C-alpha cells in the first residue's frame, strides 16, 4: 500500500519525522516485502512484528537508490529483518543513544548475503535505518537509530 504525503504548508510545522517524508511515498507492508524500483526514495513503515524486507540485487539498481525503513509498532513490539541479496553486502554504522545519553555503535559486518535486524527487546517506536545502493555490490547505511544487529 502506498500513501502520498502532502508537503506541509508551514515550514515551521515540520518538527517531527512524520513530516520529514513529505512528498515521498510511504509503504506499509503487512507481510514480507521485496524492495523494487517503486520504493526508491520511499519510506517503508513497519507496523507488523517479524517482517523481512528483502533487498534487490544492487547491480540492478542505479547508484543512489535509497530506502528508509522505520518501526511504527509499540516499543519492544517488533523485530525487523533487512536481508541483502546473496551477492550483496550491507555495511556502515548506526549510533544508538540510550536513555542515559550513552552512545553505542552498531557496525554491519559488510559480508555478502548479510542482514541487519532491529532488536525486538530494545526496539522503540520510530527506530529507523536508511540504506543507499552504490550500484555495484553494496548497500551503505546512510543513517539510523535503534539497536541493530547482524
BELZI-V752046 format. One record per run of one state. SS is the DSSP state (a for helix, b for strand, c for the rest). FROM is the first residue (numbers start at 1). LEN is the number of residues. If there is no record, write none. Layout:
SS;FROM;LEN / SS;FROM;LEN
This chain:
c;1;1 / b;2;3 / c;5;6 / a;11;3 / c;14;3 / a;17;4 / c;21;4 / b;25;3 / c;28;5 / b;33;2 / c;35;2 / a;37;3 / c;40;3 / b;43;4 / c;47;4 / b;51;4 / c;55;3 / a;58;3 / c;61;5 / b;66;6 / c;72;8 / b;80;4 / c;84;5 / b;89;9 / c;98;5 / b;103;10 / c;113;2 / b;115;4 / c;119;1 / a;120;3 / c;123;5 / b;128;6 / c;134;4 / b;138;8 / c;146;2 / b;148;2 / c;150;1
